[in-house]
């Protein structure tokens, strides 16, 4: 991807933004794999599964994530360095990889509720440090482009590719196998975060602007 920026009209971006945008693309592809079939999986392959179960599971996810991520955000803002941000980011990715893979074994409605709860906890650990690190390292004068690159490439292209691939995989290999692919890609996302480590700042200033952008899952 670095080659693309050197040989196109698009402006140069720094390594931190490049790593995050690329890693988030992988993560979005991973969860995009589930988009075409997850509701069908719950209603057809889960004992006691229904549209209502799906609705309650989504409610659990957003309620837990919305509350816990504020707690995480307050904690990492209070510690004026990026080391804690990095480790929360990494832990959230690794936990996501584990929890999403456990859907392979889900058979009852309460499994869906429990896993949505656990993934919400993982996302609450992942989202605030993503915002913080991205915002601190965004290139001055390129804020609009780099946030739009995240939206267009990481989220837009990632969702499109993941959804198309997920539909094919679910048809060919079955629903449950796709959860393993999702877990594997999420693990790759987590490993890619190690490329951020050399750029993590021990101390940061407090004059950066937080930009309220969020992504949606399941």
C-alpha positions in Angstrom: 0.0 0.0 0.0 3.0 2.3 0.6 3.9 1.8 -3.0 0.4 3.0 -4.1 0.9 6.4 -2.3 4.3 6.9 -3.8 3.1 6.3 -7.4 -0.3 8.1 -7.4 -2.0 11.4 -6.9 -2.8 10.5 -3.3 -0.7 12.4 -0.6 1.9 10.7 1.5 0.8 9.5 4.9 2.9 8.5 7.9 3.6 4.9 8.9 1.2 4.9 11.9 -1.8 5.9 9.8 -0.7 3.5 7.1 -0.5 0.6 9.6 -3.8 1.4 11.3 -5.7 1.9 8.0 -4.4 -1.4 6.6 -5.0 -3.3 9.9 -8.5 -1.9 10.2 -9.2 -3.0 6.6 -8.3 -6.5 7.6 -10.6 -6.3 10.7 -13.5 -5.0 8.7 -13.1 -7.7 6.1 -13.1 -10.2 8.9 -16.4 -9.0 10.4 -17.8 -8.3 6.9 -17.7 -12.1 6.3 -20.5 -12.5 8.7 -22.8 -9.8 7.3 -24.6 -12.0 4.7 -25.7 -14.8 6.9 -25.4 -14.1 10.7 -29.1 -13.5 11.3 -29.9 -16.7 9.2 -27.4 -18.6 11.3 -29.1 -17.5 14.6 -32.6 -18.3 13.4 -31.8 -21.6 11.7 -28.9 -23.2 13.5 -29.3 -22.0 17.1 -31.7 -23.8 19.4 -34.3 -21.3 20.5 -32.9 -18.8 17.9 -35.2 -16.2 16.4 -35.3 -12.7 15.1 -36.1 -11.6 18.7 -32.9 -13.4 20.0 -30.9 -11.5 17.3 -32.4 -8.2 18.4 -31.7 -8.8 22.1 -28.1 -9.9 21.3 -27.5 -6.7 19.3 -29.0 -4.7 22.2 -26.6 -6.4 24.7 -23.6 -5.7 22.4 -24.3 -2.0 22.0 -25.3 -1.4 25.6 -22.2 -3.0 27.1 -19.8 -1.6 24.5 -21.2 2.0 24.8 -20.8 2.0 28.6 -17.5 0.2 28.9 -15.7 2.1 26.2 -16.3 5.4 28.1 -14.6 3.9 31.1 -11.6 2.7 29.0 -11.5 6.1 27.2 -11.3 8.0 30.5 -8.6 5.7 31.8 -6.3 6.0 28.7 -6.9 9.8 28.6 -5.8 10.1 32.2 -2.5 8.3 31.5 -0.5 10.8 29.4 1.3 8.3 27.2 0.4 5.8 24.4 1.7 2.6 26.0 -1.6 1.9 27.7 -3.4 2.8 24.5 -1.3 0.3 22.5 -1.9 -2.6 24.9 -5.6 -2.0 25.1 -5.7 -1.9 21.3 -3.8 -5.1 21.1 -5.8 -6.9 23.9 -9.1 -5.9 22.3 -8.0 -7.4 19.0 -6.8 -10.7 20.5 -9.9 -11.1 22.6 -12.1 -10.4 19.5 -10.2 -13.1 17.6 -10.9 -15.6 20.4 -14.5 -14.7 21.1 -15.7 -14.6 17.5 -14.1 -18.0 16.9 -16.2 -19.5 19.7 -19.4 -18.9 17.6 -18.2 -22.1 15.8 -19.4 -24.0 18.9 -22.6 -22.0 19.6 -25.7 -24.1 19.8 -28.2 -22.3 22.2 -29.6 -18.7 22.4 -27.7 -18.0 25.6 -24.4 -18.7 23.8 -25.3 -15.9 21.4 -26.1 -13.5 24.2 -22.9 -14.4 26.1 -20.6 -14.1 23.0 -22.2 -10.7 22.1 -21.4 -9.6 25.6 -17.8 -10.7 25.4 -17.2 -9.2 22.0 -18.7 -5.9 23.3 -16.1 -6.0 26.1 -13.3 -6.6 23.6 -14.6 -3.8 21.3 -14.8 -1.4 24.3 -11.1 -2.1 24.8 -10.3 -1.6 21.1 -12.2 1.4 20.0 -11.0 4.2 22.3 -7.2 3.6 21.8 -7.9 3.4 18.0 -9.4 6.9 18.1 -6.7 8.2 20.4 -3.7 6.9 18.4 -5.1 7.7 15.0 -6.0 11.3 16.1 -2.6 12.0 17.7 -0.7 10.8 14.6 -2.9 12.1 11.8 -0.8 14.4 9.5 -1.3 18.1 9.9 -3.1 19.5 6.9 -4.3 16.0 5.8 -6.9 15.4 8.5 -9.8 15.2 6.2 -8.0 12.9 3.7 -6.7 10.5 6.3 -10.0 10.1 8.1 -11.8 9.7 4.8 -9.2 7.1 3.7 -10.1 5.2 6.8 -13.8 5.5 6.0 -13.4 4.7 2.3 -10.8 2.0 2.4 -10.8 0.4 5.8 -14.6 0.5 6.3 -16.1 0.8 2.8 -13.8 -1.4 0.8 -13.3 -3.8 3.7 -17.1 -4.3 4.2 -17.7 -4.7 0.5 -14.9 -7.4 0.1 -15.9 -9.1 3.4 -19.6 -9.3 2.5 -19.0 -10.7 -1.0 -16.4 -13.2 0.3 -18.5 -14.2 3.3 -21.5 -15.1 1.2 -19.4 -17.3 -1.0 -17.7 -19.0 2.0 -21.0 -19.6 3.8 -22.4 -21.2 0.7 -19.4 -23.4 0.0 -18.1 -24.3 3.4 -21.1 -23.6 5.7 -21.8 -20.9 8.3 -19.7 -22.2 11.2 -16.5 -22.4 9.2 -16.8 -18.7 8.4 -16.5 -17.9 12.1 -13.0 -19.5 12.1 -12.0 -17.4 9.1 -13.2 -14.3 10.9 -11.2 -15.3 14.0 -8.1 -15.9 11.9 -8.3 -12.6 10.1 -8.9 -10.8 13.4 -5.8 -12.4 14.8 -3.8 -11.2 11.8 -5.2 -7.7 12.5 -3.8 -8.0 16.0 -0.4 -9.1 14.9 -0.2 -6.1 12.5 -0.6 -3.8 15.4 2.9 -4.7 16.5 4.2 -2.6 13.6 2.9 0.4 15.6 5.1 -0.3 18.6 8.2 1.7 17.4 6.0 4.8 16.9 4.2 4.7 20.2 4.9 7.8 22.3 5.7 7.6 26.0 4.2 11.1 26.5 1.6 13.0 24.6 0.2 16.5 24.6 -3.4 17.2 25.6 -4.2 19.6 22.7 -5.4 17.0 20.2 -9.0 16.9 18.9 -11.1 13.7 19.2 -13.2 12.9 16.2 -16.4 11.0 16.9 -16.4 8.3 14.3 -17.6 4.7 15.0 -18.0 1.5 13.1 -20.8 -0.9 13.5 -20.6 -4.6 14.0 -23.1 -7.4 13.8 
